[in-house]
Amino acid sequence: MKEEIKHKYDKNVENFLEFYSQNHQLFEEAAKTYQYLIAEFLKDKNLKEFPKITYRIKTKEECTKKFVLKYRDSIEEEKL
């Protein structure tokens, strides 16, 4: 039973890593687009100082670590 849970957990991580790899460029493009749109929106607002607009796409390792911390216990407790 424990082996089935481990397999399910490993499969979830594997599926996520595949999804991340297939979509990473899309995430980058979306973030750059949001950055541009925010800058354009603020351009005409007569701000005293223009804010620096940054973004960060988490690495797959960071995402996997968060997944482990957030979901591993519930997956292990789940009855198959």
Wavefront OBJ file of the C-alpha trace (Angstrom):
o trace
v 0.000 0.000 0.000
v 2.806 2.428 0.923
v 4.454 1.721 -2.438
v 1.209 2.628 -4.271
v 1.071 5.960 -2.418
v 4.711 6.668 -3.243
v 4.006 5.862 -6.882
v 1.019 8.227 -6.912
v 3.098 10.961 -5.293
v 6.003 10.425 -7.696
v 3.594 10.416 -10.632
v 2.116 13.758 -9.526
v 5.585 15.297 -9.306
v 6.555 13.779 -12.653
v 3.390 15.149 -14.281
v 4.062 18.590 -12.857
v 7.684 18.624 -14.040
v 6.541 17.695 -17.537
v 3.865 20.423 -17.454
v 6.409 22.982 -16.227
v 8.917 22.079 -18.933
v 6.293 22.273 -21.661
v 4.927 25.633 -20.452
v 7.914 27.505 -18.991
v 8.322 29.742 -22.058
v 4.603 30.564 -21.930
v 4.952 31.574 -18.262
v 7.877 33.864 -19.151
v 5.964 35.473 -21.991
v 2.878 35.994 -19.808
v 4.944 37.612 -17.052
v 6.664 39.954 -19.526
v 3.272 40.886 -20.961
v 1.904 41.720 -17.496
v 5.027 43.770 -16.797
v 4.515 45.710 -20.022
v 0.790 46.254 -19.417
v 1.370 47.555 -15.896
v 4.077 49.933 -17.133
v 1.791 51.201 -19.897
v -1.068 51.699 -17.455
v 1.135 53.675 -15.059
v 2.836 55.745 -17.767
v 0.053 58.342 -17.932
v -0.652 58.576 -14.204
v 1.658 61.544 -13.478
v 3.557 59.683 -10.800
v 6.371 61.518 -9.010
v 8.491 58.401 -9.269
v 7.942 55.563 -11.677
v 8.040 52.231 -9.827
v 10.326 49.448 -10.912
v 8.165 46.598 -12.126
v 9.685 43.176 -11.719
v 8.530 39.596 -11.850
v 9.881 36.189 -11.029
v 8.928 32.777 -12.329
v 9.661 30.118 -9.734
v 12.032 27.370 -10.772
v 10.639 23.890 -11.085
v 12.668 22.952 -7.994
v 10.978 25.689 -5.957
v 7.565 24.598 -7.195
v 8.254 20.949 -6.444
v 9.479 21.790 -2.951
v 6.279 23.746 -2.260
v 4.196 20.867 -3.620
v 5.988 18.445 -1.305
v 5.462 20.684 1.720
v 1.826 21.357 0.899
v 0.491 18.051 -0.451
v 2.670 15.081 0.433
v 0.976 14.406 3.757
v -2.502 14.473 2.233
v -1.435 12.176 -0.610
v 0.150 9.744 1.848
v -2.983 9.787 4.035
v -5.314 9.277 1.095
v -6.827 5.826 0.893
v -6.344 4.253 -2.495
l 1 2 3 4 5 6 7 8 9 10 11 12 13 14 15 16 17 18 19 20 21 22 23 24 25 26 27 28 29 30 31 32 33 34 35 36 37 38 39 40 41 42 43 44 45 46 47 48 49 50 51 52 53 54 55 56 57 58 59 60 61 62 63 64 65 66 67 68 69 70 71 72 73 74 75 76 77 78 79 80
